[in-house]
Amino acid sequence: MEATRLAPSVGIVASALVLFVLTIPYALVDAGSAVATYYASGAVNPLVVGLFALVAVMVFAAGRQGRSPPDLVAGAALVLGLFMFVISLLWAVTLPGNPLLEFSMSTILEYHRTALVLTSLGVPVSAVWYARALRIF
């Protein structure tokens, strides 16, 4: 598969992975209100990252299928990915402790913030790869 089709495919997978990471606390913690409090504890709610990830899936898919101009898709995906990364990083840095650990003994939740930041970084990286494959920069 050529890079101009592989890069947006990787972007779709990266965006879906961000959505998956956002749903992990809902699967592991019985009290749904505890998860809502956990997500609302930081400076910004990281569920906005989930909204951007859904849009990024559509943007990458439009680029892969050739339904939108590839340079526009690469730029839009890069901007969405950077916003996703900055918002998740801001949330992770400003979140006090990990209140979900009081409700669940799962050690996965100790690393949830880090996992969200790292997975959200995959979207702008794949957008840059797509732009380089298109020889935009």
TORRO-334870 format. One record per residue (C-alpha): x, y, z; residue in one letter. Coordinates in steps of 0.02 Angstrom, whole numbers, m for minus. Layout:
<atoms>
<atom c1="X" c2="Y" c3="Z" rest="A"/>
...
</atoms>
This chain:
<atoms>
<atom c1="0" c2="0" c3="0" rest="M"/>
<atom c1="71" c2="170" c3="m46" rest="E"/>
<atom c1="107" c2="301" c3="87" rest="A"/>
<atom c1="m32" c2="416" c3="30" rest="T"/>
<atom c1="m158" c2="282" c3="78" rest="R"/>
<atom c1="m65" c2="205" c3="223" rest="L"/>
<atom c1="m38" c2="367" c3="321" rest="A"/>
<atom c1="m224" c2="412" c3="333" rest="P"/>
<atom c1="m263" c2="232" c3="377" rest="S"/>
<atom c1="m141" c2="243" c3="521" rest="V"/>
<atom c1="m223" c2="409" c3="569" rest="G"/>
<atom c1="m392" c2="323" c3="576" rest="I"/>
<atom c1="m321" c2="187" c3="687" rest="V"/>
<atom c1="m236" c2="316" c3="799" rest="A"/>
<atom c1="m398" c2="413" c3="817" rest="S"/>
<atom c1="m494" c2="255" c3="858" rest="A"/>
<atom c1="m362" c2="211" c3="986" rest="L"/>
<atom c1="m389" c2="379" c3="1071" rest="V"/>
<atom c1="m575" c2="341" c3="1080" rest="L"/>
<atom c1="m536" c2="171" c3="1153" rest="F"/>
<atom c1="m423" c2="245" c3="1287" rest="V"/>
<atom c1="m560" c2="369" c3="1334" rest="L"/>
<atom c1="m684" c2="227" c3="1362" rest="T"/>
<atom c1="m569" c2="120" c3="1472" rest="I"/>
<atom c1="m623" c2="201" c3="1638" rest="P"/>
<atom c1="m806" c2="171" c3="1596" rest="Y"/>
<atom c1="m769" c2="m14" c3="1574" rest="A"/>
<atom c1="m665" c2="m33" c3="1732" rest="L"/>
<atom c1="m759" c2="74" c3="1859" rest="V"/>
<atom c1="m932" c2="26" c3="1915" rest="D"/>
<atom c1="m988" c2="201" c3="1964" rest="A"/>
<atom c1="m1014" c2="301" c3="1805" rest="G"/>
<atom c1="m1028" c2="462" c3="1904" rest="S"/>
<atom c1="m851" c2="432" c3="1969" rest="A"/>
<atom c1="m787" c2="431" c3="1791" rest="V"/>
<atom c1="m879" c2="593" c3="1753" rest="A"/>
<atom c1="m798" c2="671" c3="1907" rest="T"/>
<atom c1="m629" c2="604" c3="1853" rest="Y"/>
<atom c1="m643" c2="680" c3="1681" rest="Y"/>
<atom c1="m708" c2="846" c3="1751" rest="A"/>
<atom c1="m569" c2="863" c3="1880" rest="S"/>
<atom c1="m438" c2="937" c3="1764" rest="G"/>
<atom c1="m429" c2="1108" c3="1684" rest="A"/>
<atom c1="m522" c2="1046" c3="1529" rest="V"/>
<atom c1="m631" c2="895" c3="1501" rest="N"/>
<atom c1="m537" c2="768" c3="1393" rest="P"/>
<atom c1="m698" c2="707" c3="1316" rest="L"/>
<atom c1="m673" c2="853" c3="1196" rest="V"/>
<atom c1="m525" c2="751" c3="1134" rest="V"/>
<atom c1="m648" c2="612" c3="1095" rest="G"/>
<atom c1="m752" c2="731" c3="990" rest="L"/>
<atom c1="m597" c2="787" c3="896" rest="F"/>
<atom c1="m548" c2="604" c3="872" rest="A"/>
<atom c1="m717" c2="566" c3="792" rest="L"/>
<atom c1="m695" c2="713" c3="674" rest="V"/>
<atom c1="m516" c2="658" c3="637" rest="A"/>
<atom c1="m579" c2="486" c3="586" rest="V"/>
<atom c1="m695" c2="567" c3="458" rest="M"/>
<atom c1="m559" c2="685" c3="397" rest="V"/>
<atom c1="m431" c2="546" c3="374" rest="F"/>
<atom c1="m562" c2="436" c3="288" rest="A"/>
<atom c1="m606" c2="577" c3="168" rest="A"/>
<atom c1="m423" c2="594" c3="124" rest="G"/>
<atom c1="m395" c2="409" c3="103" rest="R"/>
<atom c1="m546" c2="391" c3="m11" rest="Q"/>
<atom c1="m501" c2="546" c3="m112" rest="G"/>
<atom c1="m663" c2="637" c3="m71" rest="R"/>
<atom c1="m574" c2="794" c3="m11" rest="S"/>
<atom c1="m417" c2="882" c3="m68" rest="P"/>
<atom c1="m271" c2="788" c3="10" rest="P"/>
<atom c1="m178" c2="946" c3="64" rest="D"/>
<atom c1="m333" c2="1010" c3="152" rest="L"/>
<atom c1="m355" c2="842" c3="238" rest="V"/>
<atom c1="m175" c2="837" c3="296" rest="A"/>
<atom c1="m186" c2="1013" c3="367" rest="G"/>
<atom c1="m353" c2="985" c3="453" rest="A"/>
<atom c1="m293" c2="821" c3="528" rest="A"/>
<atom c1="m134" c2="904" c3="590" rest="L"/>
<atom c1="m232" c2="1044" c3="674" rest="V"/>
<atom c1="m355" c2="921" c3="752" rest="L"/>
<atom c1="m212" c2="811" c3="811" rest="G"/>
<atom c1="m118" c2="955" c3="889" rest="L"/>
<atom c1="m275" c2="1013" c3="980" rest="F"/>
<atom c1="m304" c2="835" c3="1041" rest="M"/>
<atom c1="m127" c2="822" c3="1106" rest="F"/>
<atom c1="m128" c2="993" c3="1192" rest="V"/>
<atom c1="m298" c2="966" c3="1274" rest="I"/>
<atom c1="m254" c2="792" c3="1337" rest="S"/>
<atom c1="m86" c2="855" c3="1401" rest="L"/>
<atom c1="m167" c2="1003" c3="1488" rest="L"/>
<atom c1="m294" c2="887" c3="1569" rest="W"/>
<atom c1="m162" c2="761" c3="1622" rest="A"/>
<atom c1="m50" c2="894" c3="1700" rest="V"/>
<atom c1="m190" c2="982" c3="1795" rest="T"/>
<atom c1="m280" c2="826" c3="1858" rest="L"/>
<atom c1="m254" c2="811" c3="2046" rest="P"/>
<atom c1="m205" c2="633" c3="2090" rest="G"/>
<atom c1="m314" c2="494" c3="2021" rest="N"/>
<atom c1="m486" c2="492" c3="2104" rest="P"/>
<atom c1="m538" c2="335" c3="2012" rest="L"/>
<atom c1="m414" c2="230" c3="2109" rest="L"/>
<atom c1="m526" c2="253" c3="2261" rest="E"/>
<atom c1="m665" c2="163" c3="2169" rest="F"/>
<atom c1="m564" c2="32" c3="2077" rest="S"/>
<atom c1="m411" c2="m70" c3="2117" rest="M"/>
<atom c1="m359" c2="m80" c3="1937" rest="S"/>
<atom c1="m179" c2="m32" c3="1906" rest="T"/>
<atom c1="m222" c2="12" c3="1726" rest="I"/>
<atom c1="m303" c2="172" c3="1788" rest="L"/>
<atom c1="m138" c2="231" c3="1863" rest="E"/>
<atom c1="m71" c2="255" c3="1687" rest="Y"/>
<atom c1="m230" c2="314" c3="1603" rest="H"/>
<atom c1="m176" c2="496" c3="1591" rest="R"/>
<atom c1="m10" c2="450" c3="1512" rest="T"/>
<atom c1="m94" c2="329" c3="1393" rest="A"/>
<atom c1="m214" c2="463" c3="1333" rest="L"/>
<atom c1="m76" c2="589" c3="1303" rest="V"/>
<atom c1="32" c2="463" c3="1210" rest="L"/>
<atom c1="m108" c2="397" c3="1101" rest="T"/>
<atom c1="m167" c2="572" c3="1058" rest="S"/>
<atom c1="9" c2="607" c3="996" rest="L"/>
<atom c1="m15" c2="474" c3="862" rest="G"/>
<atom c1="m142" c2="580" c3="768" rest="V"/>
<atom c1="m30" c2="730" c3="729" rest="P"/>
<atom c1="115" c2="614" c3="692" rest="V"/>
<atom c1="12" c2="521" c3="562" rest="S"/>
<atom c1="m49" c2="687" c3="492" rest="A"/>
<atom c1="131" c2="746" c3="471" rest="V"/>
<atom c1="172" c2="579" c3="388" rest="W"/>
<atom c1="25" c2="604" c3="270" rest="Y"/>
<atom c1="82" c2="782" c3="229" rest="A"/>
<atom c1="259" c2="719" c3="195" rest="R"/>
<atom c1="192" c2="580" c3="84" rest="A"/>
<atom c1="98" c2="713" c3="m14" rest="L"/>
<atom c1="260" c2="815" c3="m23" rest="R"/>
<atom c1="177" c2="966" c3="60" rest="I"/>
<atom c1="329" c2="994" c3="169" rest="F"/>
</atoms>
